[in-house]
Amino acid sequence: MPNSEPASLLELFNSIATQGELVRSLKAGNASKDEIDSAVKMLVSLKMSYKAAAGEDY
């Protein structure tokens, strides 16, 4: 089981990076406030999951 934890952390880390890029793209593309807010909420949620799993901030 210890081997699955680093993979999960890596997957979370990569998901956060991908979601961050999406947020930047939406902001740069002048997307609607609702679209940006939704993407930011998902990013925050991913970061909270990472913190819970890793014991440290992203």
Phi and psi restraints in degrees (value plus and minus 20) as a CYANA .aco file:
   2 PRO   PHI     -78.4   -38.4
   2 PRO   PSI     -47.4    -7.4
   3 ASN   PHI     -90.6   -50.6
   3 ASN   PSI     -46.4    -6.4
   4 SER   PHI     -96.8   -56.8
   4 SER   PSI     -47.6    -7.6
   5 GLU   PHI     -84.0   -44.0
   5 GLU   PSI     -68.9   -28.9
   6 PRO   PHI     -80.7   -40.7
   6 PRO   PSI     -56.8   -16.8
   7 ALA   PHI     -83.8   -43.8
   7 ALA   PSI     -61.4   -21.4
   8 SER   PHI     -83.9   -43.9
   8 SER   PSI     -61.5   -21.5
   9 LEU   PHI     -84.1   -44.1
   9 LEU   PSI     -61.0   -21.0
  10 LEU   PHI     -84.6   -44.6
  10 LEU   PSI     -61.7   -21.7
  11 GLU   PHI     -82.9   -42.9
  11 GLU   PSI     -63.7   -23.7
  12 LEU   PHI     -82.2   -42.2
  12 LEU   PSI     -64.6   -24.6
  13 PHE   PHI     -77.5   -37.5
  13 PHE   PSI     -67.5   -27.5
  14 ASN   PHI     -86.7   -46.7
  14 ASN   PSI     -56.8   -16.8
  15 SER   PHI     -83.8   -43.8
  15 SER   PSI     -59.7   -19.7
  16 ILE   PHI     -84.1   -44.1
  16 ILE   PSI     -64.1   -24.1
  17 ALA   PHI     -82.1   -42.1
  17 ALA   PSI     -63.2   -23.2
  18 THR   PHI     -84.2   -44.2
  18 THR   PSI     -64.2   -24.2
  19 GLN   PHI     -86.1   -46.1
  19 GLN   PSI     -57.7   -17.7
  20 GLY   PHI     -81.3   -41.3
  20 GLY   PSI     -60.6   -20.6
  21 GLU   PHI     -83.9   -43.9
  21 GLU   PSI     -59.3   -19.3
  22 LEU   PHI     -82.7   -42.7
  22 LEU   PSI     -64.4   -24.4
  23 VAL   PHI     -80.1   -40.1
  23 VAL   PSI     -65.4   -25.4
  24 ARG   PHI     -81.2   -41.2
  24 ARG   PSI     -61.8   -21.8
  25 SER   PHI     -83.3   -43.3
  25 SER   PSI     -64.1   -24.1
  26 LEU   PHI     -81.7   -41.7
  26 LEU   PSI     -63.3   -23.3
  27 LYS   PHI     -85.5   -45.5
  27 LYS   PSI     -62.3   -22.3
  28 ALA   PHI     -87.7   -47.7
  28 ALA   PSI     -51.0   -11.0
  29 GLY   PHI    -109.9   -69.9
  29 GLY   PSI     -10.4    29.6
  30 ASN   PHI      34.4    74.4
  30 ASN   PSI      25.3    65.3
  31 ALA   PHI     -87.3   -47.3
  31 ALA   PSI     146.9   186.9
  32 SER   PHI     -86.1   -46.1
  32 SER   PSI     135.5   175.5
  33 LYS   PHI     -79.2   -39.2
  33 LYS   PSI     -58.3   -18.3
  34 ASP   PHI     -83.6   -43.6
  34 ASP   PSI     -62.0   -22.0
  35 GLU   PHI     -83.0   -43.0
  35 GLU   PSI     -65.7   -25.7
  36 ILE   PHI     -84.7   -44.7
  36 ILE   PSI     -65.7   -25.7
  37 ASP   PHI     -79.2   -39.2
  37 ASP   PSI     -62.4   -22.4
  38 SER   PHI     -83.0   -43.0
  38 SER   PSI     -64.0   -24.0
  39 ALA   PHI     -86.4   -46.4
  39 ALA   PSI     -58.7   -18.7
  40 VAL   PHI     -87.1   -47.1
  40 VAL   PSI     -60.4   -20.4
  41 LYS   PHI     -81.2   -41.2
  41 LYS   PSI     -60.3   -20.3
  42 MET   PHI     -85.3   -45.3
  42 MET   PSI     -60.6   -20.6
  43 LEU   PHI     -82.1   -42.1
  43 LEU   PSI     -65.6   -25.6
  44 VAL   PHI     -82.0   -42.0
  44 VAL   PSI     -61.9   -21.9
  45 SER   PHI     -82.0   -42.0
  45 SER   PSI     -63.5   -23.5
  46 LEU   PHI     -82.7   -42.7
  46 LEU   PSI     -61.5   -21.5
  47 LYS   PHI     -85.3   -45.3
  47 LYS   PSI     -57.0   -17.0
  48 MET   PHI     -87.0   -47.0
  48 MET   PSI     -59.1   -19.1
  49 SER   PHI     -83.6   -43.6
  49 SER   PSI     -61.3   -21.3
  50 TYR   PHI     -82.9   -42.9
  50 TYR   PSI     -64.7   -24.7
  51 LYS   PHI     -82.5   -42.5
  51 LYS   PSI     -60.8   -20.8
  52 ALA   PHI     -84.7   -44.7
  52 ALA   PSI     -58.9   -18.9
  53 ALA   PHI     -98.8   -58.8
  53 ALA   PSI     -59.5   -19.5
  54 ALA   PHI    -114.0   -74.0
  54 ALA   PSI     -41.8    -1.8
  55 GLY   PHI      60.1   100.1
  55 GLY   PSI      -8.1    31.9
  56 GLU   PHI    -170.1  -130.1
  56 GLU   PSI     139.8   179.8
  57 ASP   PHI     -87.6   -47.6
  57 ASP   PSI     138.1   178.1
